[in-house]
Amino acid sequence: MSRHTPHAAVIAGLCLLGAGALAHAAPSGQTIGFTCLACHGDKGQGASGIPPLAGRSADALYGMLSEFKSGKRPGTVMNRHATGYSDEELRAVAEYFASQPAK
């Protein structure tokens, strides 16, 4: 065993701890937004009669998502999606789509 082995073990342990913390970090708005692209089109710019998300106000998008989550706004799919995310995650995805260019 070399004299560097204890240092390597400490570094490896710290890396594992850091990886564990990252695994529990909330996903980014962009990561969550990938689940929206199937219906809302590339970068959320709208597709096949589904309204665009890109370029809308983050506050407006967050408000709609919150209403879907609470059941205040009726929906067939969106209310199911929104209930799966925390308010912080809904805010992040709203900010992500607000930053995307409108079509």
C-alpha positions in Angstrom: 0.0 0.0 0.0 1.5 3.3 -1.0 1.5 6.4 1.2 -1.1 8.0 -1.1 -3.7 5.4 -0.5 -5.3 7.1 2.5 -5.6 10.3 0.5 -7.1 8.5 -2.4 -9.7 6.9 -0.1 -10.7 10.2 1.4 -11.0 11.8 -2.0 -13.1 8.8 -3.3 -15.3 9.1 -0.2 -15.9 12.8 -0.7 -16.7 12.2 -4.4 -19.3 9.6 -3.4 -20.8 12.0 -0.8 -21.0 14.7 -3.5 -22.6 12.4 -6.0 -25.2 11.4 -3.4 -26.0 15.1 -2.8 -26.3 15.7 -6.5 -28.6 12.7 -6.9 -31.1 14.3 -4.5 -30.9 17.8 -6.0 -34.1 19.1 -7.7 -34.0 18.7 -11.4 -33.5 21.8 -13.5 -36.3 23.5 -15.4 -34.8 22.3 -18.6 -34.7 18.7 -17.4 -38.3 18.9 -16.3 -39.1 20.7 -19.6 -38.0 17.7 -21.6 -41.2 15.9 -20.5 -43.2 18.7 -22.1 -41.7 18.6 -25.6 -43.6 15.6 -26.8 -46.9 17.6 -26.7 -45.7 21.3 -26.7 -43.1 20.9 -29.5 -39.4 21.7 -29.8 -38.4 24.2 -27.1 -42.0 24.5 -26.2 -42.9 26.4 -29.3 -46.3 24.7 -29.8 -47.4 21.7 -31.9 -50.5 20.3 -33.4 -53.0 22.6 -31.7 -51.1 22.4 -28.3 -50.4 25.9 -27.1 -46.8 27.2 -27.1 -45.0 27.7 -23.8 -41.9 29.4 -25.2 -41.6 33.1 -24.7 -44.6 33.4 -22.3 -44.2 35.1 -19.0 -42.7 32.9 -16.2 -45.3 34.2 -13.8 -48.2 33.4 -16.2 -46.8 29.9 -16.9 -46.2 29.2 -13.2 -49.8 30.4 -12.4 -51.3 28.0 -15.0 -49.2 25.1 -13.7 -50.2 25.9 -10.1 -53.8 26.0 -11.1 -53.5 22.6 -12.8 -51.8 21.3 -9.7 -54.5 22.5 -7.3 -57.3 21.4 -9.6 -58.6 25.0 -10.0 -57.9 24.7 -13.8 -59.4 21.7 -15.4 -57.3 19.5 -17.6 -57.0 16.0 -19.0 -53.3 15.6 -18.9 -51.7 18.7 -17.4 -53.3 18.4 -14.0 -51.8 14.9 -13.8 -48.4 16.2 -14.8 -48.4 19.2 -12.5 -49.3 17.3 -9.4 -46.1 15.3 -9.8 -43.9 18.4 -9.2 -43.1 20.6 -6.3 -43.9 24.3 -6.5 -40.2 25.0 -6.8 -39.9 22.6 -9.8 -43.0 24.2 -11.4 -41.3 27.6 -11.0 -38.1 26.3 -12.6 -39.9 24.9 -15.6 -41.9 28.1 -16.1 -38.7 30.1 -16.0 -37.1 27.7 -18.5 -39.9 28.1 -21.1 -40.1 31.8 -20.5 -36.4 32.0 -21.6 -37.0 30.2 -24.8 -37.6 32.2 -28.0 -41.2 32.3 -29.2 -41.8 30.9 -32.7 
